[in-house]
C-alpha cells in the first residue's frame, strides 16, 4: 500500500480547480492507494455535518481509500466535536492547524489562539494527530513582486517556518499535549533540526513534499516561476539537498505531496495563488528518483506507508 497523507481535493465551490473523483483517478495513475484530504476547503471542514457532506462527494467504491482532516478553531465546542470524530470515525484521520494564512479561510495567526488549541486538545485527552502548517505571519515581509516570482521565498522567509515550528513545540510542551504533533511540508534543514531535537520528549513527526525535494528557488526565476509558487516557498539548493540526504538517513517520517491545484490564470495573474499539483510527481519520485538517490527499499516502504500507519493507528486503515 502507498498513502499520500496530504492532498487538497478542493471540490465544493472550488470544483473547477480539482475534485475528489479526479484525485482518486490520478492516484490510480500514480500508484497511490489512499489519500488524506485537507480541511481548508470552501466551505471549510469543521463539524460532523461538514464531514458527512464531504463524504457524500466521494465515489462509493472509493470510500475505503479516502480519509479527511477537520480544521482547528478556538471554538471549544467545535474542537471537542472534532476530537470525538477523530476518536469515533475511522475516516476522520486527524485535526489540522494553520498557524498562519496560506490558502483558504482556516488560519490562526495569533500565538495566544494557537496555545489555546493545544490546551483544549490536552484537556480533551486527545491522543490523535495534530498536523500543523507552520509559518509565522509576523515574520512575513511585503517583498513579493509578481514580476520577480523568486521574491516569494523572501516574503515568507525560512525564519518564518523555523520560528513557527519552535512555537508549536513550545506550546505542545507547555500544554502537556499527548497526541502526535506533525509538522507538514518541511522546507529547510534548520526546521528538521528542531524536529529532531524535540523528539527527545515529544511525539513529533514531519513530512516533505516532492517539490521541496526536487526543486529549489532557482525554479522561480522568470515569469513562469509563478507556477512554482507554493507555501512554504521553494528554498535554496542547499536546503533541497539537505532534505534529500535526511530522507535517505530516515530522519523524515513520510512523503506528502501537498497536491494543491489552481487554475493557471490564478497562478499567473492575481491572486497569484500558491500551490502545485504535486501528486503528478509521485510515481516518478518513489519508483525512479528515490532509488537513484540511494534511498533503500525499506525506507521507501516506511515513508510511503508503514510510518503513516504506525502514527495514525491501524484502526484508521481498516
Secondary structure, DSSP 8 states (H G I E B T S, - for coil): --EEEEE---BTTBTTT--HHHHHHHHHHHT--EEEE-S--SS---SHHHHHHHHTTS-GGGGGGEEEEEE--S-HHHHHHHHHHHHH-TTEEEEEEEES--SSS-----HHHHHHHHHHHHHTT--SEEEEEE--GGG--S--BTTBGGGHHHHT-HHHHHHHHHHHHHHHHHHT--SEEEE-S---HHHHHHHHHHTTTS-EEEEE-HHHHH--GGGG-SGGGGGG--SS----HHHHHHHHHHHHTT-S-EE---B----HHHHHSTT----B-GGGGHHHIIIIIHHHHT--HHHHHIIIIIHHHHHH-GGGG-
